[in-house]
Amino acid sequence: MSAKNGTPRQERFDLVVVGGGVAGLVSALCAATEGDVLVLTKGPLLSSNSQLAQGGIAASVADDDSPALHAEDTVRTGRGLCRPSAVTVLTEEAPARIRDLVELGVEFDDGLGLEGGHSRRRVVHAGGAATGDRVARVLAARVSAHPRIRVAEGERMLALWRSRERCVGVVTDRRAVAARATLIASGGAAALWRRTTNPPGALGEGMAAAYRAGAGLADLEFVQFHPTTLVDSSLLLSEALRGEGALLLDEHGRRFTDELAPRDVVAREIAARGTVLLDLRAIDRGRFPALMGSLVDEGYDPAQTPIPVAPAAHYTVGGIVTDLDGRSELAGLYAAGECAATGVHGANRLASNSLLECLVFGRRAALAALDEPGLPTRLATPAVPAAPDRVTAGLRRRLWEDCGLIRDAAGLGRLASAPHLLTRLIAETALTREESRGSHFRADFPTDSAEFERHVVLRPGSEAALETWL
């Protein structure tokens, strides 16, 4: 990272984007129409959470659908905590963002899928359960070919660079990068849990860096556990399978739940029974060729035998507090995608709204970032960052046991003293929310409470605050 004199080598851009998932790629493409962009990815460009997304993208593109109906489903699933203005933006802009992808070259499948919590068929798919991969590949190709975008793979952000109460770029393991605006699109933190659908790098490092730099975080207690992940594997079995008629069976071969109920409900129903079986025999498995091939590779025959599944940590609803244009509470810093907390998901994300969030708010953040003022000639020297917090197998086990599908004060209290910053912050928000709502379930407070129909916000140097977002 350091030059010969000990000062990090510096470069300047209009926008630096941290993360190569769909939110980051969309942001880079939008900003590159007017500025020079650097995209930093700590792994290969095509190794993000977005690429693994199977469910699809929700949008009211059918004749019997509307943004208002999409919004109703989103709000109902969010259990009283969705930010109304964010939901309106998400659902009204959704059809246009699908058209954008088509113009860029994404080829969507015929027909629309139905997933849990949706009152209409409104989920568009590409390659069956390969939607994230298809979208990410098209966007990555466009980004890689763009003359005003530079991609730095295998480069890790270590800290945000502050100067005069403003974020002016990032410090990486190679250099310091100055930028008029910095956009974190680094994904979520579900890989902190022992059992997860996420790639190993999804550790919430962007959230932690933003907090250390002075930005607020919110809703960290809301962690969505996907109900149907292959046992002893990170292979997610898409909700689209249940939308097409796959059934959940207990050890006696009996159906025990509504397969399309909200994910938190289905996940707890499964966890109460241990391992259960997902029966795919009656559905058109040809619609999901890649997923069926993955099951065969794992030694299963989905045409003959139901598949053993169990919940796994899948999606972190909370993150960096932003407005509807991705602005954080630190000047010059933006966030989009899973690392951001716009309030759009409330207490429980509606299926297939996550890729949509990346498209809608990634674009809005990039356009807003272009209005940031230019940097002064002289900037404060970037501090040499400390080493990243270690994530051990023991930490991941503790999060699974003490902050999993069901929590209580005793377990969360143990996590509150963890050596890992983001783990402590997650525990603090979960301890503060003394109720059960959506994807946050506490055995010692098993019902919801009107007192907590607000967002838990953490800011450096302050106690947790309960806020209402309009």
TAFENBEL-V461048 format. One record per residue. D_LAST is the distance of its C-alpha to the last C-alpha in whole Angstrom. Layout:
D_LAST / D_LAST
//
This chain:
43 / 45 / 47 / 51 / 50 / 47 / 44 / 42 / 43 / 40 / 39 / 36 / 34 / 31 / 29 / 29 / 28 / 28 / 28 / 30 / 28 / 26 / 23 / 26 / 28 / 26 / 25 / 28 / 30 / 27 / 28 / 31 / 31 / 31 / 32 / 34 / 32 / 33 / 32 / 33 / 33 / 35 / 37 / 38 / 36 / 36 / 35 / 31 / 29 / 28 / 32 / 32 / 29 / 31 / 29 / 28 / 25 / 23 / 23 / 23 / 26 / 29 / 30 / 28 / 25 / 22 / 18 / 17 / 19 / 18 / 15 / 16 / 18 / 15 / 13 / 16 / 17 / 14 / 15 / 12 / 10 / 9 / 6 / 6 / 6 / 8 / 10 / 11 / 12 / 14 / 16 / 17 / 18 / 20 / 23 / 24 / 24 / 26 / 28 / 28 / 30 / 32 / 33 / 34 / 36 / 34 / 36 / 34 / 36 / 37 / 35 / 31 / 31 / 29 / 27 / 26 / 23 / 23 / 25 / 26 / 28 / 26 / 27 / 29 / 32 / 34 / 37 / 36 / 34 / 35 / 32 / 30 / 34 / 35 / 31 / 32 / 35 / 35 / 32 / 35 / 37 / 36 / 35 / 38 / 40 / 37 / 40 / 37 / 35 / 37 / 37 / 38 / 38 / 39 / 37 / 35 / 33 / 33 / 31 / 29 / 31 / 30 / 31 / 30 / 27 / 26 / 26 / 29 / 30 / 31 / 34 / 36 / 39 / 41 / 40 / 37 / 35 / 34 / 31 / 29 / 26 / 25 / 23 / 23 / 24 / 26 / 24 / 24 / 26 / 27 / 31 / 31 / 32 / 35 / 35 / 32 / 32 / 31 / 34 / 35 / 33 / 29 / 29 / 26 / 28 / 25 / 23 / 25 / 27 / 23 / 23 / 26 / 26 / 23 / 20 / 17 / 17 / 15 / 15 / 19 / 20 / 19 / 22 / 23 / 27 / 28 / 31 / 34 / 35 / 39 / 40 / 42 / 40 / 37 / 37 / 34 / 35 / 32 / 30 / 32 / 35 / 34 / 32 / 36 / 37 / 38 / 38 / 38 / 41 / 42 / 45 / 47 / 46 / 44 / 40 / 38 / 34 / 32 / 32 / 29 / 27 / 24 / 25 / 25 / 27 / 29 / 30 / 30 / 33 / 35 / 35 / 36 / 39 / 40 / 40 / 40 / 41 / 40 / 42 / 42 / 45 / 44 / 42 / 43 / 43 / 44 / 40 / 39 / 42 / 41 / 40 / 43 / 45 / 43 / 44 / 47 / 47 / 46 / 49 / 48 / 49 / 46 / 48 / 50 / 48 / 45 / 43 / 42 / 38 / 36 / 32 / 32 / 29 / 27 / 23 / 21 / 18 / 17 / 18 / 17 / 13 / 13 / 10 / 11 / 14 / 15 / 16 / 16 / 17 / 20 / 21 / 23 / 22 / 20 / 19 / 19 / 20 / 20 / 20 / 17 / 13 / 11 / 9 / 11 / 13 / 12 / 15 / 18 / 18 / 19 / 23 / 23 / 19 / 20 / 23 / 21 / 18 / 21 / 22 / 18 / 17 / 20 / 21 / 18 / 19 / 22 / 22 / 20 / 22 / 25 / 24 / 25 / 28 / 31 / 32 / 35 / 38 / 39 / 36 / 36 / 38 / 36 / 37 / 39 / 36 / 37 / 38 / 35 / 35 / 37 / 36 / 39 / 40 / 39 / 36 / 35 / 37 / 35 / 32 / 33 / 34 / 32 / 29 / 29 / 28 / 29 / 29 / 30 / 30 / 33 / 33 / 29 / 31 / 34 / 32 / 30 / 33 / 34 / 35 / 32 / 29 / 27 / 28 / 28 / 24 / 24 / 26 / 24 / 20 / 22 / 24 / 21 / 20 / 22 / 22 / 22 / 19 / 19 / 21 / 22 / 25 / 26 / 30 / 30 / 26 / 27 / 24 / 20 / 19 / 16 / 17 / 15 / 12 / 11 / 11 / 15 / 15 / 18 / 20 / 23 / 25 / 22 / 22 / 19 / 16 / 13 / 10 / 7 / 4 / 0
//
